[in-house]
Amino acid sequence: MAVNPTEWLSSTMQACCKKYFDGYMYDDCMGRYPPDHDDCNVMLYYPDWNGSNKGCLDDGKEPYYMLSNHEYFLSNTREECCKNFYEWNLYSCTGTKPTLTNGDYYPDWSGGSSTQCLNDGEVPDYMLYSQAWYLSTTLEKCCERHFFWNINACLGTSPDVVDVGTDKWYVEWKTSTCVQDCVGESPCGGIAESWDELYSSKDQCCDKRLPWVNKCRYL
């Protein structure tokens, strides 16, 4: 270089970098991230794929391949980065929560065999995207929707408590007739399940649910 300085030396760093490192190495040579944005070199956000992979960081430790394609990988704000790379986990990534429009009780499936509804403010992100289905305004509604097969355990009530029923009518599909929501001799058919539709009279039940069974009202 000393022998032929006009060939190797440049008057400015920009000229040197452009001459010898033009292309994907240019930004690294200049010691910055996006071209013409020196003041952003530690304030841009990138997806933390090498770490917990749950959010975006702005610690200046993004992999070099992200710098080489900074327009795709780097974002000016955490929200922008989260939206681009963690939309499936958006609220945890941004550290925000949406307004709960359908109540705050949700089914707790974290334990596998759990049959309880919680309202501890720890609603999983995926439930926040479908609040109308997952969330309920009361414990009873949550248990009826998500744990109807074991509702007593969900509600924390004893299965020994006697339910007297409503005395309304519902379909008994095995016998193709309508029975009464009560315990005892016929026409009682036992306590109706939460999914059974109830009617004020047997005739109404037969007409609405079993119109093709002529003997329904006489059984």
C-alpha positions in Angstrom: 0.0 0.0 0.0 2.9 2.4 0.8 4.5 1.7 -2.6 1.3 2.5 -4.5 -0.9 4.6 -2.2 -3.1 6.0 -5.0 -4.4 2.4 -5.7 -5.1 1.3 -2.1 -5.9 4.5 -0.1 -9.1 6.5 -0.2 -9.8 10.0 1.0 -12.9 9.0 3.0 -14.2 5.8 4.7 -17.3 5.9 2.4 -15.0 5.9 -0.7 -12.9 3.1 0.8 -15.9 0.9 1.7 -17.5 1.4 -1.6 -14.4 0.5 -3.5 -13.4 -2.6 -1.6 -16.6 -3.8 0.2 -19.3 -2.7 -2.1 -22.4 -4.9 -1.8 -23.6 -6.8 1.3 -20.4 -6.0 3.3 -20.7 -2.2 2.8 -22.9 -1.5 5.9 -20.6 -3.6 8.1 -17.6 -1.7 6.7 -19.3 1.6 7.5 -20.0 0.4 11.0 -23.8 1.0 10.8 -27.0 -0.8 10.1 -29.4 0.6 7.5 -27.6 3.0 5.0 -27.8 6.7 6.0 -29.2 5.9 9.4 -26.2 5.9 11.7 -28.3 7.0 14.7 -30.4 3.8 14.6 -27.6 1.3 15.0 -28.7 0.2 18.5 -32.4 1.1 18.4 -33.8 -1.3 15.8 -35.8 -4.4 16.8 -35.2 -7.9 15.5 -36.9 -11.3 16.1 -35.2 -13.2 18.9 -35.0 -16.5 17.0 -31.7 -17.6 18.7 -33.1 -16.9 22.2 -36.5 -17.6 23.7 -38.2 -17.0 20.3 -41.1 -15.2 22.1 -40.4 -11.6 21.2 -38.3 -8.9 19.7 -35.1 -7.3 21.0 -33.2 -4.1 20.5 -29.9 -4.9 22.1 -27.8 -4.6 18.9 -26.9 -8.3 18.9 -28.9 -9.3 15.8 -27.2 -11.9 13.6 -25.2 -10.6 10.6 -27.6 -12.2 8.1 -30.3 -9.8 9.4 -28.1 -6.8 8.9 -27.5 -7.9 5.3 -31.3 -7.9 4.8 -32.1 -5.2 7.3 -35.2 -3.9 5.4 -36.9 -7.3 6.1 -35.6 -8.2 9.5 -35.2 -4.9 11.4 -38.1 -2.7 12.6 -38.3 0.7 14.1 -40.6 -0.3 16.9 -41.3 -3.3 19.0 -44.9 -3.3 17.8 -43.9 -3.4 14.2 -41.4 -6.3 14.8 -44.0 -8.3 16.8 -46.6 -7.9 14.1 -44.1 -9.0 11.4 -42.7 -12.0 13.2 -44.8 -12.9 16.2 -48.4 -12.3 15.2 -49.3 -15.7 16.8 -48.0 -14.4 20.1 -48.6 -10.7 19.5 -49.8 -9.6 23.0 -47.0 -11.3 24.9 -44.5 -10.0 22.4 -45.7 -6.4 22.7 -46.5 -6.6 26.4 -50.0 -5.4 25.8 -53.5 -6.8 26.4 -56.7 -6.2 24.4 -60.0 -5.2 26.1 -61.9 -8.2 27.3 -65.3 -7.9 25.7 -66.8 -11.3 26.7 -65.9 -11.6 30.3 -62.7 -12.7 32.0 -63.4 -16.4 32.9 -61.5 -18.8 30.7 -60.9 -22.6 30.7 -57.7 -23.8 32.3 -56.3 -26.5 30.1 -52.7 -26.1 31.3 -52.8 -29.2 33.5 -54.1 -31.5 30.8 -56.8 -33.1 33.0 -57.8 -29.8 34.6 -61.6 -29.0 34.8 -61.6 -25.5 36.1 -62.3 -22.0 34.9 -60.1 -19.1 36.0 -60.3 -15.3 36.1 -56.8 -14.6 37.2 -56.0 -12.2 34.3 -53.6 -14.7 32.7 -55.7 -15.5 29.7 -53.5 -17.3 27.1 -52.8 -15.3 24.0 -54.6 -17.6 21.5 -57.8 -17.2 23.5 -57.6 -13.5 23.2 -58.0 -13.8 19.4 -61.4 -15.7 19.8 -62.8 -14.1 23.0 -66.4 -14.9 22.0 -65.7 -18.6 22.3 -63.2 -18.9 25.0 -64.2 -16.2 27.5 -67.3 -16.0 29.7 -68.8 -13.4 32.0 -69.5 -15.9 34.9 -68.0 -19.1 36.3 -71.2 -21.0 35.6 -71.2 -20.1 31.9 -67.6 -21.0 31.5 -68.1 -24.4 33.1 -71.2 -25.1 31.1 -69.5 -24.4 27.8 -66.1 -26.0 28.4 -66.5 -28.6 31.1 -70.2 -29.7 30.8 -69.3 -33.4 31.4 -67.8 -32.6 34.8 -69.6 -29.4 35.7 -69.7 -30.1 39.5 -66.0 -30.3 39.7 -65.6 -27.1 37.6 -68.1 -25.2 39.8 -66.6 -26.7 43.0 -69.9 -28.1 44.1 -70.7 -31.5 45.6 -72.2 -34.1 43.2 -74.3 -35.2 46.2 -76.4 -32.0 46.0 -79.9 -32.9 44.8 -81.1 -31.1 41.7 -84.9 -31.1 41.6 -85.0 -30.0 37.9 -87.2 -27.4 36.2 -90.3 -29.6 35.5 -90.0 -28.6 31.8 -89.8 -31.1 29.0 -86.9 -32.4 26.8 -86.3 -35.1 24.3 -85.5 -38.7 25.3 -84.0 -39.9 22.1 -83.7 -43.6 23.1 -87.5 -43.9 23.4 -88.4 -41.2 20.8 -90.5 -39.2 23.3 -90.4 -36.2 25.5 -89.9 -36.5 29.3 -90.0 -34.1 32.2 -86.9 -32.5 33.7 -87.4 -34.0 37.2 -86.5 -37.0 39.3 -89.1 -39.7 40.1 -91.7 -41.8 38.3 -92.8 -41.2 34.7 -93.2 -38.7 33.1 -90.0 -37.7 34.9 -86.9 -38.6 32.8 -84.2 -37.4 35.2 -82.4 -34.1 35.3 -81.8 -32.7 31.9 -78.3 -32.1 30.7 -77.0 -28.6 30.1 -77.3 -29.2 26.3 -80.9 -30.4 26.3 -83.4 -27.8 25.0 -86.3 -27.4 27.4 -90.0 -26.8 26.5 -92.9 -25.7 28.7 -95.1 -28.7 27.7 -94.9 -32.2 26.3 -96.9 -31.2 23.2 -94.6 -28.4 22.4 -91.5 -30.6 22.8 -93.0 -33.3 20.5 -94.1 -30.7 17.9 -90.7 -29.0 17.9 -88.3 -31.9 18.2 -90.1 -35.0 17.1 -92.8 -34.0 14.6 -92.4 -37.2 12.7 -93.1 -39.4 15.7 -96.9 -39.6 16.0 -96.9 -41.5 19.3 -94.5 -39.1 21.0 -97.2 -37.3 23.0 -98.8 -40.5 24.1 -95.8 -42.4 25.4 
